[in-house]
């Protein structure tokens, strides 16, 4: 039974990734940025005295900014881990050898993806002790932290799937990385632009109310930053529902959209992996 789920590609990638100095130097950089932010926030709050009363609302503000910062760092790091999953094998001329083994395309693609996701999960878990300061001062419930980390995981897998897909359909790692960062810019920046644009049209009344309201909800529901804000502050989710007239919670639409992205990207990567080898012959 265990042999059925055993993935040699995943085991090999995990060993290589977790034994490399580059991976743990990246982890050190990630934690250093978070520590510098928290130290700076505490110094600013206490007016550089290191003493003072730390109110729960201030602790909540630190939690909110730390959550957005951590999401930004994860989105920045993910393409560098996944965009070269397949294309790097092609550049090293080891892809054809890998494809002649008994491993299926699904095992290869999923193994490459999960090895990258495992390291990203390690980064998220390594940052958990920093959140202990938030619970020390109050203002945040454990359920909020759990829900945010679950959606971190969904977002990481989705972005990782996009990176693996571009790594499969392109021949160069740099091209796959640029395409993956472009996808992140679309999901994080372009959707925010369209959200504010449709919201402005809705407030001015220059478009059909229902369609504009739905599009405002749609752009917000696929934006990682908007989701984090609604999870941190449920009142913002209620305000968006009232504005758009859509009663479905943002997190449900986000989950459906990103699961669809994961399935679509992995399906394309699996289908194109051996097709590209045949076309290169």
C-alpha positions in Angstrom: 0.0 0.0 0.0 2.8 2.4 0.9 4.6 1.6 -2.4 1.5 2.9 -4.2 2.1 6.4 -2.8 5.9 6.3 -2.8 7.3 9.0 -5.1 11.0 8.7 -5.8 11.1 12.2 -7.4 9.6 13.8 -4.3 12.1 12.0 -2.0 15.1 13.0 -4.2 14.0 16.6 -4.5 13.4 16.9 -0.7 16.8 15.6 0.0 18.5 18.0 -2.5 16.5 21.0 -1.3 16.8 20.5 2.4 20.5 19.8 2.2 21.5 22.8 0.2 23.0 25.9 1.7 21.0 28.1 -0.7 17.7 26.9 0.8 18.6 27.7 4.4 20.2 31.0 3.5 16.9 31.9 1.9 15.1 30.8 5.1 17.5 32.9 7.1 16.8 36.0 4.9 13.1 35.4 5.3 13.2 35.2 9.1 15.6 38.2 9.2 13.1 40.4 7.4 10.3 39.4 9.7 12.5 40.0 12.8 13.6 43.4 11.6 10.0 44.4 10.9 8.8 43.3 14.4 11.7 44.9 16.1 11.1 48.2 14.2 7.4 48.1 14.9 8.0 47.6 18.7 10.6 50.4 18.8 8.3 52.8 17.0 5.3 51.9 19.2 7.3 52.4 22.4 9.0 55.5 21.0 12.5 53.8 21.0 12.4 53.4 24.7 11.6 49.7 24.8 9.0 50.5 27.5 5.4 51.4 27.5 1.9 50.0 27.3 1.2 47.8 24.2 -2.5 47.9 23.6 -4.5 45.0 22.0 -5.4 47.2 19.0 -1.8 48.0 18.4 -1.0 44.2 18.6 -3.8 43.6 16.1 -2.2 46.2 13.7 1.1 44.4 14.0 -0.6 41.1 13.2 -2.3 42.6 10.2 0.9 44.2 8.7 2.9 41.0 9.6 0.4 38.9 7.7 0.5 41.0 4.6 4.3 41.2 4.8 4.6 37.4 5.1 2.2 36.9 2.1 4.3 39.3 0.0 7.5 37.5 0.9 6.0 34.1 0.1 4.7 35.3 -3.2 8.1 36.7 -4.0 10.0 33.5 -3.1 7.6 30.9 -4.6 8.5 31.5 -8.3 12.2 31.1 -7.7 11.5 27.6 -6.2 9.0 26.4 -8.8 9.7 28.1 -12.1 12.8 26.0 -12.7 11.3 22.7 -11.7 11.2 21.2 -15.2 13.0 23.7 -17.3 16.2 23.4 -15.2 16.2 19.6 -15.9 15.9 20.5 -19.6 18.7 23.0 -19.4 21.0 20.4 -17.7 19.9 17.9 -20.3 18.7 15.4 -17.7 15.0 15.7 -18.5 15.0 13.0 -21.2 16.8 10.6 -18.8 14.1 11.4 -16.1 11.3 10.7 -18.6 12.7 7.3 -19.6 12.4 6.1 -16.0 9.3 4.2 -14.7 8.0 7.4 -13.1 4.8 8.8 -14.6 4.3 12.4 -15.7 2.0 12.9 -12.7 4.7 11.6 -10.2 7.3 13.9 -11.8 5.2 17.0 -11.8 3.6 16.5 -8.4 6.9 15.5 -6.8 8.6 18.7 -8.1 5.7 20.8 -6.8 5.4 19.2 -3.4 9.1 19.5 -2.7 8.9 23.2 -3.3 5.7 23.5 -1.3 7.3 21.6 1.6 10.1 24.1 1.9 7.6 27.0 1.8 5.6 25.3 4.5 8.8 25.1 6.5 9.2 28.9 6.1 5.7 29.5 7.3 6.1 27.2 10.3 9.5 28.9 11.1 7.7 32.2 11.3 5.1 31.0 13.8 7.1 31.8 16.9 7.1 35.5 15.8 3.3 35.4 16.1 3.6 34.5 19.8 4.2 38.2 20.4 0.8 38.9 19.0 -0.9 36.4 21.4 1.2 37.8 24.2 -0.3 41.2 23.9 -3.8 40.0 22.8 -6.2 41.3 20.1 -6.1 38.3 17.8 -7.9 34.9 18.1 -6.2 31.6 17.3 -9.0 30.8 14.7 -7.9 33.9 12.7 -4.3 32.7 12.6 -5.3 29.1 11.6 -7.6 30.4 8.8 -4.9 32.7 7.5 -2.2 29.9 7.4 -4.6 27.6 5.6 -5.1 30.1 2.9 -1.4 30.8 2.8 -1.1 27.1 1.9 -3.8 27.3 -0.8 -2.1 30.4 -2.3 1.4 28.8 -2.2 0.2 25.6 -4.0 -1.7 27.7 -6.6 1.3 29.9 -7.4 3.6 26.9 -7.3 1.3 25.1 -9.8 1.5 28.1 -12.1 5.3 28.1 -11.9 5.5 24.4 -12.6 3.2 24.8 -15.6 5.3 27.6 -17.1 8.4 25.6 -16.4 7.0 22.7 -18.4 5.8 24.6 -21.4 8.8 26.9 -21.7 12.4 25.9 -22.5 14.2 28.5 -20.3 13.9 29.0 -16.6 14.2 32.8 -16.8 11.2 32.9 -19.2 9.2 30.6 -16.8 10.1 32.8 -13.9 9.1 36.0 -15.6 5.8 34.5 -16.6 5.1 33.3 -13.1 5.9 36.7 -11.6 3.6 38.2 -14.3 0.8 35.9 -13.1 1.5 37.1 -9.5 1.4 40.7 -10.6 -2.0 40.0 -12.3 -3.5 38.2 -9.3 -2.1 40.7 -6.7 -1.9 44.0 -8.6 -4.1 44.0 -11.8 -7.1 42.6 -9.9 -6.7 45.3 -7.3 -6.7 47.9 -10.0 -9.8 46.5 -11.6 -11.5 46.3 -8.2 -10.9 50.0 -7.5 -12.0 50.8 -11.0 -15.2 48.9 -10.9 -15.9 50.3 -7.4 -15.5 53.8 -8.7 -17.8 53.1 -11.6 -20.4 51.7 -9.2 -20.2 54.7 -6.8 -20.5 57.1 -9.7 -23.4 55.1 -11.2 -22.0 55.2 -14.7 -22.6 51.5 -15.3 -25.2 48.8 -14.8 -25.4 48.4 -11.0 -25.7 44.6 -10.8 -23.0 43.7 -13.2 -20.6 46.3 -11.8 -21.3 45.2 -8.3 -20.6 41.5 -9.2 -17.4 42.4 -11.0 -16.3 44.4 -7.9 -16.8 41.3 -5.8 -15.1 39.0 -8.3 -11.9 41.1 -8.6 -11.7 41.3 -4.8 -12.4 37.5 -4.3 -9.4 36.4 -6.4 -6.9 38.9 -4.9 -4.7 37.4 -2.2 -4.3 40.7 -0.4 -8.1 41.3 -0.3 -8.7 37.9 1.1 -6.1 38.5 3.8 -7.8 41.7 4.8 -11.2 40.1 5.0 -9.8 37.3 7.1 -8.0 39.7 9.4 -11.0 42.1 9.6 -14.4 40.3 8.9 -16.1 43.7 8.9 -14.4 44.4 5.6 -15.9 41.2 4.1 -19.3 42.3 5.3 -18.8 45.7 3.8 -17.9 44.1 0.4 -20.9 41.9 0.6 -23.1 44.9 1.2 -21.5 46.8 -1.6 -21.7 44.0 -4.2 -24.9 42.4 -3.1 -23.2 39.0 -3.2 -23.8 37.1 0.0 -21.2 34.4 -0.7 -18.2 34.8 1.6 -15.0 35.9 -0.2 -13.0 33.0 1.1 -15.3 30.5 -0.6 -15.0 32.1 -4.0 -11.2 32.4 -3.5 -10.9 28.7 -2.6 -12.9 27.6 -5.6 -10.9 29.9 -8.0 -7.5 28.8 -6.7 -8.4 25.1 -6.6 -9.5 25.5 -10.2 -6.1 27.2 -11.0 -4.2 24.3 -9.3 -6.1 21.6 -11.2 -5.8 23.4 -14.5 -2.1 24.2 -14.2 -1.2 20.7 -13.1 -3.2 19.1 -15.8 -1.5 21.2 -18.5 1.9 20.5 -17.0 1.3 16.7 -16.9 -0.1 16.7 -20.5 2.7 18.8 -21.9 5.6 17.1 -20.1 6.0 14.2 -22.5 4.5 16.0 -25.4 7.4 18.4 -25.4 9.9 15.6 -25.4 8.2 14.1 -28.5 8.3 17.4 -30.2 12.0 17.8 -29.5 12.9 14.6 -31.2 
